[in-house]
Amino acid sequence: MTTTESSSPYASLEKMSVRKLLVSINREDGRVHLAVRKVIPAMEKLVDVIVSKMSKGGRLFYIGAGTSGRLGVVDASEIPPTYGLPEGMVIGLIAGGDKAIRRAVEFAEDNERQAFKDLKEHSISKKDVLIGIAASGRTPYVIGGLRDARKQGITTACITCNKGSDVAKYADHPLEIVVGPEFVTGSTRMKAGTAQKLALNMISTATMIRLGRVKGNKMVDMQLTNNKLMDRGKRMIMEELNVSSAVAEKLLDKHGSVRKAVRSVK
């Protein structure tokens, strides 16, 4: 039996008080960051590869099913607005297609051939990097996608929460984040999902920083899509150029991004 399917160390959950439930879940969540920390050396190597590939025009792909797939789609969708990277440079694919983001698609994850068909629709090539996300490490959709990609000479990686999984066999850069049994037995949307989210945050954020999408500690290429972000951009310009709010606003309106506004003066 895999670690993620092992029985919870907690019994009779339905008899616990709300306080006891919350404290116990929080206690288990506290184990996650320690597990993630153990894979940082492997993650560092993966980020270096992604940066190298993307700096030459390559792309980053995520594939997954269920919660794992949704986490990949979320991470990919946040890159353009956060870092100003063009759409299609980081792509998240989920078994069952976009409709599976909102509701489960029966047996979609069981098709080993579908993932690479989905990837080919985006013309994946050796220039790109593919990360398969599967808490169990045995999701056929992810296994097949990594296996077929590897046959084509594409760099592969995985994020899983079990040791020695089938997914890891087809990953050049396996990240095995073992968080232990879930509070609710087998509910990998909990600790495993949190571990995957943390890993995705770390990988994509470090990659964007190394690609020059952050200056100092600021998101200078973010898309200014609402008033909150417009205000944030204005404050960045005020701080960087030591100018008034009115001047910063004019620069932002004229140039459309924090980076361009600052460059116009410096």
C-alpha positions as CSV (number, residue, x, y, z in Angstrom):
1,M,0.0,0.0,0.0
2,T,1.3,3.5,-0.9
3,T,1.9,6.1,1.9
4,T,-0.8,8.3,0.6
5,E,-3.4,5.5,0.9
6,S,-2.2,4.4,4.3
7,S,-4.7,4.6,7.2
8,S,-4.9,7.8,9.1
9,P,-3.2,7.8,12.5
10,Y,-6.4,9.4,13.8
11,A,-9.5,7.4,14.6
12,S,-13.2,8.1,15.1
13,L,-13.0,11.5,13.4
14,E,-16.8,11.9,13.6
15,K,-16.6,11.9,17.4
16,M,-14.0,14.7,17.6
17,S,-15.0,18.2,18.5
18,V,-14.5,20.9,15.9
19,R,-11.5,22.3,17.9
20,K,-9.9,18.8,18.0
21,L,-10.5,18.4,14.3
22,L,-8.9,21.7,13.4
23,V,-6.0,21.3,15.8
24,S,-5.3,17.8,14.4
25,I,-5.4,18.9,10.8
26,N,-3.1,21.8,11.6
27,R,-0.7,19.5,13.3
28,E,-0.5,17.3,10.2
29,D,-0.2,20.3,7.9
30,G,2.9,21.3,9.9
31,R,4.7,18.2,8.6
32,V,4.4,19.3,5.0
33,H,7.0,22.1,4.8
34,L,9.6,19.8,6.4
35,A,8.9,17.2,3.7
36,V,9.2,19.8,0.9
37,R,12.5,21.0,2.4
38,K,14.0,17.6,1.8
39,V,13.6,17.8,-2.0
40,I,15.1,21.3,-2.4
41,P,18.4,19.9,-3.8
42,A,16.5,18.0,-6.5
43,M,14.2,21.0,-7.1
44,E,17.2,23.3,-7.6
45,K,18.5,21.1,-10.4
46,L,15.0,21.1,-12.0
47,V,14.7,24.9,-11.8
48,D,18.1,25.3,-13.4
49,V,17.0,23.1,-16.3
50,I,13.7,25.0,-16.7
51,V,15.4,28.4,-16.7
52,S,17.9,27.2,-19.3
53,K,15.2,25.9,-21.5
54,M,12.9,28.9,-21.2
55,S,15.6,31.4,-21.7
56,K,16.0,29.8,-25.2
57,G,12.4,30.0,-26.0
58,G,11.2,26.7,-24.4
59,R,8.0,26.3,-22.4
60,L,7.0,24.6,-19.2
61,F,4.1,22.1,-19.1
62,Y,2.2,20.6,-16.2
63,I,0.0,17.5,-16.5
64,G,-2.2,16.0,-13.8
65,A,-5.6,14.6,-12.9
66,G,-8.1,15.7,-10.3
67,T,-6.6,17.9,-7.5
68,S,-3.1,17.5,-8.9
69,G,-4.2,18.7,-12.4
70,R,-6.1,21.6,-11.0
71,L,-3.1,22.8,-9.0
72,G,-1.0,22.7,-12.2
73,V,-3.7,24.7,-14.2
74,V,-3.9,27.3,-11.4
75,D,-0.1,27.8,-11.2
76,A,0.2,28.1,-15.0
77,S,-2.7,30.5,-15.3
78,E,-1.2,32.8,-12.7
79,I,2.1,33.3,-14.5
80,P,1.0,35.8,-17.2
81,P,-0.8,38.2,-14.8
82,T,1.9,38.0,-12.1
83,Y,5.0,38.1,-14.2
84,G,3.9,39.4,-17.6
85,L,5.0,36.3,-19.4
86,P,3.1,35.7,-22.7
87,E,0.2,33.3,-22.6
88,G,1.3,29.8,-23.6
89,M,4.7,29.8,-22.1
90,V,3.6,27.9,-19.0
91,I,0.7,25.5,-19.8
92,G,-1.3,23.4,-17.4
93,L,-3.3,20.4,-18.7
94,I,-5.8,18.3,-16.8
95,A,-7.1,14.9,-17.6
96,G,-10.6,15.3,-19.0
97,G,-9.9,18.8,-20.3
98,D,-11.0,22.2,-19.0
99,K,-14.4,20.9,-17.8
100,A,-12.5,18.7,-15.3
101,I,-11.3,21.9,-13.5
102,R,-14.8,22.3,-12.0
103,R,-16.1,18.8,-11.8
104,A,-14.7,15.2,-11.9
105,V,-14.7,13.5,-15.4
106,E,-15.2,9.8,-14.9
107,F,-12.2,7.6,-15.8
108,A,-10.4,10.5,-17.5
109,E,-7.2,9.8,-15.5
110,D,-7.1,6.2,-16.6
111,N,-6.2,6.8,-20.2
112,E,-2.4,6.5,-20.6
113,R,-2.4,7.7,-24.2
114,Q,-4.5,10.8,-23.8
115,A,-1.9,13.0,-22.1
116,F,0.6,13.0,-24.9
117,K,-2.2,13.6,-27.4
118,D,-3.1,16.7,-25.3
119,L,0.5,17.8,-25.3
120,K,0.9,17.4,-29.0
121,E,-2.0,19.8,-29.5
122,H,0.5,22.4,-28.1
123,S,3.4,21.1,-30.2
124,I,5.5,20.1,-27.3
125,S,9.1,19.5,-28.3
126,K,12.6,18.9,-26.9
127,K,12.9,22.6,-26.2
128,D,10.3,22.2,-23.4
129,V,10.0,20.8,-19.9
130,L,7.2,18.6,-18.7
131,I,6.2,18.1,-15.1
132,G,3.8,15.4,-14.2
133,I,1.9,16.0,-10.9
134,A,0.4,12.9,-9.2
135,A,0.1,12.5,-5.4
136,S,-0.2,8.7,-5.7
137,G,2.5,8.4,-8.3
138,R,0.4,5.9,-10.2
139,T,-2.0,8.0,-12.3
140,P,-2.1,6.5,-15.8
141,Y,-2.7,9.8,-17.5
142,V,0.5,11.2,-16.0
143,I,2.6,8.1,-16.3
144,G,1.7,7.8,-20.0
145,G,2.4,11.5,-20.7
146,L,5.8,11.3,-19.0
147,R,6.7,8.0,-20.7
148,D,5.7,9.2,-24.2
149,A,7.4,12.6,-23.7
150,R,10.6,11.0,-22.6
151,K,10.6,8.8,-25.7
152,Q,10.6,12.0,-27.7
153,G,13.7,13.3,-25.8
154,I,11.7,15.9,-23.8
155,T,13.0,16.7,-20.3
156,T,10.6,15.3,-17.7
157,A,10.0,15.8,-14.0
158,C,7.3,14.8,-11.5
159,I,5.9,15.9,-8.2
160,T,4.6,12.9,-6.2
161,C,4.0,12.0,-2.5
162,N,5.2,8.4,-2.6
163,K,8.6,6.9,-2.9
164,G,9.6,4.7,-5.8
165,S,6.4,5.4,-7.8
166,D,5.7,4.6,-11.5
167,V,5.5,8.3,-12.2
168,A,9.1,8.8,-10.9
169,K,10.4,6.0,-13.2
170,Y,9.7,8.3,-16.2
171,A,10.9,11.5,-14.6
172,D,14.4,12.8,-15.2
173,H,13.9,15.0,-12.2
174,P,11.6,13.2,-9.6
175,L,10.4,15.3,-6.6
176,E,9.2,12.7,-4.1
177,I,7.6,14.7,-1.2
178,V,6.5,12.1,1.3
179,V,4.1,13.8,3.8
180,G,2.7,10.6,5.4
181,P,-0.9,9.3,5.7
182,E,-3.7,11.9,5.3
183,F,-5.9,13.0,8.2
184,V,-8.8,11.6,6.3
185,T,-7.5,8.3,4.9
186,G,-6.6,8.7,1.2
187,S,-7.8,12.4,0.9
188,T,-4.8,13.6,-1.0
189,R,-6.4,17.1,-1.5
190,M,-5.1,17.7,2.0
191,K,-1.3,17.3,2.9
192,A,-0.3,15.9,-0.5
193,G,-2.2,18.8,-2.3
194,T,-0.5,21.3,0.0
195,A,2.9,19.8,-0.7
196,Q,2.3,20.0,-4.4
197,K,1.1,23.6,-4.2
198,L,4.2,24.6,-2.3
199,A,6.5,22.9,-4.8
200,L,4.7,24.5,-7.7
201,N,5.0,27.9,-6.0
202,M,8.7,27.4,-5.4
203,I,9.5,26.1,-8.9
204,S,7.6,28.8,-10.9
205,T,8.5,31.7,-8.7
206,A,12.2,30.8,-8.7
207,T,12.1,30.3,-12.4
208,M,10.5,33.7,-13.0
209,I,13.0,35.5,-10.8
210,R,15.9,33.8,-12.6
211,L,14.4,34.8,-15.9
212,G,14.5,38.5,-14.8
213,R,10.7,38.9,-14.2
214,V,11.3,40.4,-10.7
215,K,13.4,43.5,-9.8
216,G,14.5,43.7,-6.2
217,N,11.4,42.0,-4.7
218,K,8.8,43.6,-7.0
219,M,6.6,42.1,-9.7
220,V,7.6,44.8,-12.2
221,D,6.1,43.0,-15.2
222,M,2.6,42.2,-13.7
223,Q,-0.4,42.9,-15.8
224,L,-2.4,45.9,-14.5
225,T,-5.8,44.3,-14.8
226,N,-7.6,46.0,-11.8
227,N,-7.5,49.0,-9.5
228,K,-5.6,47.1,-6.8
229,L,-2.8,46.3,-9.2
230,M,-2.8,49.7,-10.7
231,D,-2.4,51.1,-7.2
232,R,0.4,48.6,-6.4
233,G,2.2,49.6,-9.6
234,K,1.9,53.2,-8.8
235,R,3.4,52.7,-5.4
236,M,6.3,50.7,-6.9
237,I,7.1,53.6,-9.2
238,M,6.9,56.2,-6.4
239,E,9.3,54.1,-4.3
240,E,11.8,53.4,-7.1
241,L,11.9,56.9,-8.6
242,N,11.0,58.9,-5.5
243,V,8.2,60.8,-7.3
244,S,4.8,61.9,-6.3
245,S,1.6,59.8,-6.7
246,A,0.5,62.0,-9.5
247,V,3.7,61.7,-11.4
248,A,3.8,57.9,-10.9
249,E,0.2,57.6,-12.1
250,K,1.0,59.5,-15.3
251,L,4.1,57.4,-16.0
252,L,2.1,54.2,-15.5
253,D,-0.7,55.4,-17.7
254,K,1.7,56.3,-20.4
255,H,3.9,53.2,-20.4
256,G,1.5,50.5,-19.2
257,S,4.0,48.7,-16.9
258,V,6.1,49.4,-13.9
259,R,9.3,48.2,-15.7
260,K,8.7,50.5,-18.7
261,A,7.7,53.4,-16.6
262,V,10.9,53.2,-14.5
263,R,13.1,52.7,-17.6
264,S,11.7,55.8,-19.2
265,V,13.2,57.9,-16.4
266,K,16.3,56.0,-15.4
